Amino acid sequence: MVTPLRWLPAKDRPGKQAWLGPVALALAVISWITPVAGPVVAGVAIACAGWSMFTAREYQVDWTAAVGAVVGLGQLGFAAVLFALSVTGH
């Protein structure tokens, strides 16, 4: 019998790895609140989310990490659009 990957619930992660998803989500939300450091905070949120999702493969993907990554990517995309508009003079 082959056991599927990611068969343990995300809430059962041991130690500090259990906090990576919630930290990613919190940082992603904070990135929208802080206008100056928003892209930097979003980058850290994406890094935490990636660390949570791509390590400890026996655990399921934490929904807070996935949402944090999406919200952080949204902030980076928004910052890129604003930067492009400021460079072109619009």
N, C-alpha and C positions, 0 to 999 in steps of 0.2 A: 504494500500500500504506500502510495506516495503522499506525503503530507504537503499541503499547499503552503506557499510562501505567505508570510504575513497572517498567520493564523491566531496570534495572540492579540487581545484588545489593546488599543493605544493607552488606555488608562492604567495598564499594568506595567508600563515602562519603569525600570528601576532608577532611583536617584534623580540626578539633575536632568537626565534626558526627558523625564516626564514634564519638565517645565519649558522645553524648547518650543512647543506649539503655542501655548498661551503667551509666551514672551514674544514670539513672532507676530501674533495677532495684535498684542498691545502696542508693539513698536510700529506696526503698520498703521494703526489708527492714530497714534501720536504723530506719525509723519505727515498726516493731513492737517494736523493742528499747528505744527511748527513750520511756518512758511520758509524760513531761511535754510534750516538744516533738514528739511523734509526729504530730499533725495538721499541724503546720507543715512538718515534713520531708516528710510525705506530699504536701502541696500542692506543694512544690518538685519532688518526684518526678514528679507528674502534669504539671507545667509542662514539665519536661525531656522527658517522653515525648511530650507534645503537640507540642513544638517539633521533635522528631525525626520524628514521624509526618506532620506537616502542612507541613513545609518540604522542599525538594529533592524535588519530586514525581516526578522521573525514577527515583528509587531505591525499591526495595521497602521495605515496612514492616519495621523491625527487630523481631525477636521479643522482644528484651530490653526494648525500649520498650513494646511491647504488654503484656507481663507486668508490667512496672513500673507501668504505668498501672492495671492491674486490682488489683494488690496495694495500691497507694496509695489507690485508691477504696475498697477493703475497709477499710483503716485509718480513712479518713474516715467511712465508714458506722458502723463500730464505735464511734468516738469520739462520733458523733452519738447513737447509742443510749445510750451511757453518760451523756452529758450530759442526755438526755431523762429517763432514770431518776433522775438526781440532782435534777433540777428538780422532778419529781413526788413525790419523797420515797420512792421504793422502794429 
